[in-house]
Amino acid sequence: MASEEKVPEKLYFRIGEASRIVGVKPYVLRFWEKEFDLVKPEKSSSKQRLYRRQDVIALCEIRRLLHEERYTIEGTRKKLKDLPNLLASVNSEASCLTQLKSELLAVRVLIQNKNRR
């Protein structure tokens, strides 16, 4: 999917950042949350919405279908039934990256400890 390339490799995005990436105003994202079950942002301790990378990718696809392909909301819902399979692969990729990051941090600590001796 073309929208994957423009979504940075981050775990979470606040609503302002997600809206800039998707290309719509924040209130549109809030509306789409209600209309599409696919998008379920978490809330931080300060009650801010935190969109996962797969949420932002789904929002990009929703925008593409609504704005570029000119689907209705109901038509977009039907079209998105295949999207969870794609998002599952993105999610597993993100978990691999998270694991790789923790392993690299552990290696960095080992190198720093070795250099201190």
Secondary structure as the mmCIF struct_conf table of DSSP 4:
data_model
#
loop_
_struct_conf.conf_type_id
_struct_conf.id
_struct_conf.beg_label_comp_id
_struct_conf.beg_label_asym_id
_struct_conf.beg_label_seq_id
_struct_conf.end_label_comp_id
_struct_conf.end_label_asym_id
_struct_conf.end_label_seq_id
TURN_TY1_P TURN_TY1_P1 ALA A 2 ALA A 2
HELX_RH_AL_P HELX_RH_AL_P1 SER A 3 LYS A 6
BEND BEND1 VAL A 7 VAL A 7
BEND BEND2 GLU A 9 GLU A 9
BEND BEND3 LEU A 11 LEU A 11
STRN STRN1 TYR A 12 ARG A 14
HELX_RH_AL_P HELX_RH_AL_P2 ILE A 15 VAL A 22
TURN_TY1_P TURN_TY1_P2 GLY A 23 GLY A 23
BEND BEND4 VAL A 24 VAL A 24
HELX_RH_AL_P HELX_RH_AL_P3 PRO A 26 GLU A 35
TURN_TY1_P TURN_TY1_P3 ASP A 37 LEU A 38
STRN STRN2 GLU A 42 LYS A 43
TURN_TY1_P TURN_TY1_P4 SER A 45 SER A 46
STRN STRN3 ARG A 49 ARG A 52
HELX_RH_AL_P HELX_RH_AL_P4 ARG A 53 ARG A 63
HELX_RH_PI_P HELX_RH_PI_P1 ARG A 64 GLU A 68
BEND BEND5 GLU A 69 GLU A 69
HELX_RH_AL_P HELX_RH_AL_P5 ILE A 73 LYS A 79
HELX_RH_3T_P HELX_RH_3T_P1 LEU A 80 ASP A 82
HELX_RH_AL_P HELX_RH_AL_P6 LEU A 83 ARG A 116
#
